[in-house]
Amino acid sequence: MRRNRVIAILLAIAVTFGVTAVWSAATIEREGDTDANVIEDAGSHAGNENEQKKKGGNKVARIFAAPFKAFGKLFGHKDRLQRMTEKDAEKFESVGVMRVDDGRYPEVNNPGASGSAKEHLAAGRSLLLSGRINEAITELSTAASLDPKLSEAHNLLGVAFDQKGMADRAKESYERAVKVQPDDAQTLNNLGFSLYQNGNYRAAVDRLKRALRLAPNDDRILNNLGLALCRLGKFEDAYKNFAHASGPLLGNLNTAKMLERFGREEEATKYYEGARRIDPNSTFALRRLADLYQRIGRTGDAQSAQAALAALNQATVASAGK
């Protein structure tokens, strides 16, 4: 019993400090857009829908997963805690549609010179998803050349060029896809996010709003639009999109995180306070508030937040020790 109580205390400490440490270090050695990574850490979808997941995910998440696996073994609940850890770790990986776990490339049928446009498209799609970007570009370029009206080939070429860092070529490919199929919400989303990543925020907002009119409840488009609006300083509009995508709690947290990233700490506290009104037991919001209050000179509020956090920690320890 005493051993379990000690372990429970250690677990509570790990949970309290681990969440903030993961958030603050979440973008270290991460691929993809930094702002998108920040909101993905909370479970929000953002970025390019067709982007490949990178093998291994976030190193920070794997580091913090290890203590929880150890606690699971000590308590004798290994399977349950391991499944939770894996699910949490997936939130820290790059956005995408496929995960390659064994490090081996899948077999891709080579259509050859006599292959049809759709055959080259299928091969290019498979190569793109397996991370063989240069080969994918070859196959997708062939498909687009054989059938210039094959919008998916242009769209996936845009994804491939984005992954190569070739922003102008990506934009050209997405625009060709949109010209062929102007009502494709995901292509507009990909174009908008590409523009956003390259600092063309007003054009990004325009394309993402067009995408949203076609898919009003698509959380990825909503979050991408929220990110672009943040870059234009329109945080209240950004909050509305974040909240529509993931609910008011995450809407407040995502907006607060972005305000913090831009050094607007006093404004960030308002959204963290909003998150606490929705979930008074949000240890993440409490820790950020305690830190921010201290920074902006609200010492009394910082002490109150720290006291509330300590009370929650004690409750966690007491619950875990039963």
RABELRA-V393247 format. One record per run of one state. SS is the DSSP state (2 for helix, 1 for strand, 0 for the rest). FROM is the first residue (numbers start at 0). TO is the last residue. If there is no record, write none. Layout:
# RABELRA-V393247
ss	from	to
SS	FROM	TO
SS	FROM	TO
This chain:
# RABELRA-V393247
ss	from	to
0	0	0
2	1	24
0	25	32
2	33	39
0	40	57
2	58	74
0	75	76
2	77	89
0	90	115
2	116	128
0	129	131
2	132	145
0	146	149
2	150	162
0	163	165
2	166	179
0	180	183
2	184	196
0	197	199
2	200	213
0	214	217
2	218	230
0	231	233
2	234	245
0	246	246
2	247	260
0	261	263
2	264	277
0	278	281
2	282	294
0	295	297
2	298	320
0	321	321
